[in-house]
Amino acid sequence: MSNTASNLQAQVRATIAEVLGVPVATLTGASSPATIDAWDSVQHLSIVMALEQSVGVQFDPEDIDKMKSVSEIEAIVAAKKS
């Protein structure tokens, strides 16, 4: 993973952790609404909006539907930034 990619991953995880109110160290690529109690549909939209602000991307409705885990979110953000 390049330095830019790891910085982006760290930024995405920090944003998700802040929205959900969990320590960033508890997030893994497999973290999802099924593994984090605070991650409900309202918080999902909060994550989307926070990422649009912090990373400077716009998500399409199809992207939002695909955001089922931290690793999927990271992949979508990375694709948007490339």
Residue pairs with C-beta under 8 A, 6 or more apart in sequence:
1 9
5 78
8 55
8 74
8 77
8 78
8 81
9 74
11 54
11 55
12 51
12 55
12 70
12 73
12 74
12 77
13 24
13 27
13 70
13 74
14 24
15 47
15 50
15 51
15 54
15 55
16 27
16 31
16 47
16 50
16 51
16 70
16 73
17 23
17 24
17 26
17 27
18 50
19 43
19 46
19 47
19 50
20 36
20 38
20 39
20 43
20 47
21 38
22 36
22 38
27 70
28 70
29 69
29 70
29 71
29 74
30 69
30 70
30 71
31 39
31 69
31 70
32 39
32 68
32 69
32 70
33 39
33 40
33 44
33 68
39 47
44 64
44 67
45 64
47 67
47 73
48 59
48 64
48 67
51 57
51 59
51 73
51 77
52 58
52 59
55 77
55 80
55 81
57 77
57 80
57 81
58 80
59 67
59 76
59 80
63 76
63 80
66 72
66 76
67 73
67 76
